[in-house]
Amino acid sequence: MAPPGASADQPYLELSTSDDGPVVDVYLDFLCPHCQTFDATQGPDLEEMAEAGEITLRMHPRPMLDATSSPAGYSGRAANAALCAAAEDPANWYPASAALFAQQPGSAGLPDEELIGIVEEATSVDISDCQAEGTYLPWLEQVVEPEAQQAVPGTPAVLIDGEQFSGDLTSSGSVRKAVEAA
């Protein structure tokens, strides 16, 4: 099952649509330490541009590092938790993902009970049933990840109108400047 607003074969969650602004595709993994840095430096700008209708923002939450957590599967479970909150209201994506990155574990991952608590505290949305059922895991594994493997070499990655951003993803404002120049 794809998240609300996404077709079954659409490999992203579209958080905003702009009639004349660029399309920004963001690929991330909730276990990736570089993605945590990316979210802290670029996340607020992306959210602001999306909410202002300046960009079409498409999030591709990857379960790329599932095999590296112990037990396996943390990346997908964390992405599922963020998607469960976004299913209630797409605006929930921002606080849910920020909270998941802020409490990013090491390779041990976090149990579902903690993921539910982190997302609920950040969004006030009860995702316990959605998380327990792993509602969006098949979509993440069968639609998002195969497309991402072909589109980008890893995470984090940003495409602006289909072109990979090659600037410094850790430098505040760098993605905004590239978007404004697009």
C-alpha positions as a Python dict, from the first residue, in 0.01 Angstrom:
ca = {
    (1, 'M'): (0, 0, 0),
    (2, 'A'): (133, 344, -94),
    (3, 'P'): (83, 644, 135),
    (4, 'P'): (-224, 862, 71),
    (5, 'G'): (-176, 1078, -237),
    (6, 'A'): (78, 840, -393),
    (7, 'S'): (-5, 588, -662),
    (8, 'A'): (100, 229, -601),
    (9, 'D'): (403, 261, -831),
    (10, 'Q'): (504, 616, -734),
    (11, 'P'): (841, 594, -553),
    (12, 'Y'): (804, 909, -342),
    (13, 'L'): (580, 1100, -106),
    (14, 'E'): (499, 1438, -260),
    (15, 'L'): (484, 1693, 21),
    (16, 'S'): (420, 2001, -191),
    (17, 'T'): (340, 2092, -547),
    (18, 'S'): (453, 2406, -726),
    (19, 'D'): (315, 2517, -1061),
    (20, 'D'): (633, 2694, -1167),
    (21, 'G'): (906, 2599, -919),
    (22, 'P'): (1157, 2318, -958),
    (23, 'V'): (1096, 1957, -859),
    (24, 'V'): (1321, 1859, -569),
    (25, 'D'): (1365, 1486, -500),
    (26, 'V'): (1526, 1399, -167),
    (27, 'Y'): (1658, 1048, -99),
    (28, 'L'): (1731, 964, 264),
    (29, 'D'): (1761, 677, 507),
    (30, 'F'): (1675, 719, 876),
    (31, 'L'): (1980, 518, 985),
    (32, 'C'): (2226, 715, 769),
    (33, 'P'): (2439, 953, 983),
    (34, 'H'): (2500, 1181, 683),
    (35, 'C'): (2123, 1204, 635),
    (36, 'Q'): (2092, 1321, 995),
    (37, 'T'): (2338, 1604, 919),
    (38, 'F'): (2156, 1677, 592),
    (39, 'D'): (1821, 1698, 771),
    (40, 'A'): (1960, 1938, 1029),
    (41, 'T'): (2122, 2170, 771),
    (42, 'Q'): (1879, 2148, 475),
    (43, 'G'): (1551, 2028, 628),
    (44, 'P'): (1428, 2368, 751),
    (45, 'D'): (1494, 2531, 411),
    (46, 'L'): (1321, 2248, 224),
    (47, 'E'): (1019, 2267, 456),
    (48, 'E'): (1000, 2645, 420),
    (49, 'M'): (1024, 2636, 39),
    (50, 'A'): (767, 2354, 23),
    (51, 'E'): (520, 2531, 250),
    (52, 'A'): (562, 2854, 49),
    (53, 'G'): (481, 2663, -272),
    (54, 'E'): (820, 2745, -422),
    (55, 'I'): (908, 2381, -499),
    (56, 'T'): (751, 2045, -564),
    (57, 'L'): (908, 1840, -283),
    (58, 'R'): (926, 1463, -320),
    (59, 'M'): (1065, 1253, -37),
    (60, 'H'): (1209, 908, -112),
    (61, 'P'): (1254, 740, 230),
    (62, 'R'): (1484, 447, 163),
    (63, 'P'): (1520, 124, 359),
    (64, 'M'): (1873, 104, 213),
    (65, 'L'): (2050, 29, 540),
    (66, 'D'): (1800, -228, 670),
    (67, 'A'): (2054, -508, 660),
    (68, 'T'): (2308, -311, 866),
    (69, 'S'): (2096, -267, 1177),
    (70, 'S'): (2069, -530, 1444),
    (71, 'P'): (1807, -655, 1436),
    (72, 'A'): (1775, -591, 1063),
    (73, 'G'): (1505, -359, 935),
    (74, 'Y'): (1544, -35, 1129),
    (75, 'S'): (1557, 196, 823),
    (76, 'G'): (1230, 62, 684),
    (77, 'R'): (1055, 63, 1021),
    (78, 'A'): (1160, 424, 1089),
    (79, 'A'): (1049, 529, 738),
    (80, 'N'): (719, 349, 797),
    (81, 'A'): (672, 543, 1122),
    (82, 'A'): (724, 878, 947),
    (83, 'L'): (489, 773, 667),
    (84, 'C'): (223, 666, 917),
    (85, 'A'): (225, 1018, 1062),
    (86, 'A'): (229, 1177, 715),
    (87, 'A'): (-71, 964, 618),
    (88, 'E'): (-275, 1159, 873),
    (89, 'D'): (-146, 1492, 741),
    (90, 'P'): (149, 1536, 502),
    (91, 'A'): (273, 1827, 718),
    (92, 'N'): (349, 1568, 989),
    (93, 'W'): (640, 1445, 778),
    (94, 'Y'): (861, 1734, 888),
    (95, 'P'): (835, 1699, 1269),
    (96, 'A'): (830, 1318, 1247),
    (97, 'S'): (1145, 1298, 1035),
    (98, 'A'): (1324, 1566, 1240),
    (99, 'A'): (1246, 1376, 1562),
    (100, 'L'): (1358, 1043, 1414),
    (101, 'F'): (1686, 1196, 1301),
    (102, 'A'): (1734, 1376, 1634),
    (103, 'Q'): (1705, 1041, 1814),
    (104, 'Q'): (1888, 838, 1552),
    (105, 'P'): (2030, 522, 1708),
    (106, 'G'): (2348, 341, 1630),
    (107, 'S'): (2341, 13, 1444),
    (108, 'A'): (2118, -143, 1710),
    (109, 'G'): (1813, 48, 1588),
    (110, 'L'): (1515, 118, 1808),
    (111, 'P'): (1216, -104, 1885),
    (112, 'D'): (878, -12, 1737),
    (113, 'E'): (751, 105, 2076),
    (114, 'E'): (1019, 375, 2084),
    (115, 'L'): (956, 474, 1721),
    (116, 'I'): (585, 510, 1800),
    (117, 'G'): (666, 726, 2103),
    (118, 'I'): (910, 949, 1913),
    (119, 'V'): (665, 1012, 1630),
    (120, 'E'): (365, 1055, 1859),
    (121, 'E'): (553, 1308, 2074),
    (122, 'A'): (656, 1502, 1762),
    (123, 'T'): (319, 1497, 1585),
    (124, 'S'): (48, 1409, 1842),
    (125, 'V'): (-58, 1128, 1606),
    (126, 'D'): (-111, 774, 1731),
    (127, 'I'): (65, 555, 1474),
    (128, 'S'): (66, 236, 1683),
    (129, 'D'): (-166, 31, 1458),
    (130, 'C'): (-2, 154, 1136),
    (131, 'Q'): (343, 78, 1277),
    (132, 'A'): (247, -263, 1416),
    (133, 'E'): (106, -361, 1076),
    (134, 'G'): (411, -227, 887),
    (135, 'T'): (160, -61, 655),
    (136, 'Y'): (409, 102, 418),
    (137, 'L'): (697, -149, 436),
    (138, 'P'): (601, -332, 115),
    (139, 'W'): (583, 1, -72),
    (140, 'L'): (922, 107, 68),
    (141, 'E'): (1086, -225, -22),
    (142, 'Q'): (918, -293, -358),
    (143, 'V'): (869, 57, -504),
    (144, 'V'): (1090, 317, -333),
    (145, 'E'): (1413, 120, -295),
    (146, 'P'): (1434, -33, -646),
    (147, 'E'): (1380, 311, -806),
    (148, 'A'): (1630, 473, -568),
    (149, 'Q'): (1896, 213, -649),
    (150, 'Q'): (1874, 315, -1015),
    (151, 'A'): (1844, 690, -954),
    (152, 'V'): (2114, 773, -698),
    (153, 'P'): (2433, 618, -560),
    (154, 'G'): (2334, 648, -194),
    (155, 'T'): (2194, 879, 72),
    (156, 'P'): (2150, 1161, 123),
    (157, 'A'): (2093, 1264, -237),
    (158, 'V'): (1905, 1555, -391),
    (159, 'L'): (1786, 1591, -748),
    (160, 'I'): (1673, 1932, -870),
    (161, 'D'): (1464, 1897, -1184),
    (162, 'G'): (1624, 1556, -1236),
    (163, 'E'): (1984, 1676, -1202),
    (164, 'Q'): (2182, 1553, -902),
    (165, 'F'): (2291, 1831, -668),
    (166, 'S'): (2669, 1818, -647),
    (167, 'G'): (2727, 2091, -389),
    (168, 'D'): (2799, 2051, -20),
    (169, 'L'): (2493, 1892, 142),
    (170, 'T'): (2628, 1982, 488),
    (171, 'S'): (2654, 2355, 418),
    (172, 'S'): (2348, 2546, 538),
    (173, 'G'): (2163, 2711, 255),
    (174, 'S'): (2346, 2526, -24),
    (175, 'V'): (2040, 2340, -151),
    (176, 'R'): (1826, 2655, -127),
    (177, 'K'): (2076, 2845, -340),
    (178, 'A'): (2078, 2569, -600),
    (179, 'V'): (1698, 2559, -605),
    (180, 'E'): (1676, 2935, -644),
    (181, 'A'): (1922, 2916, -934),
    (182, 'A'): (1722, 2638, -1107),
}
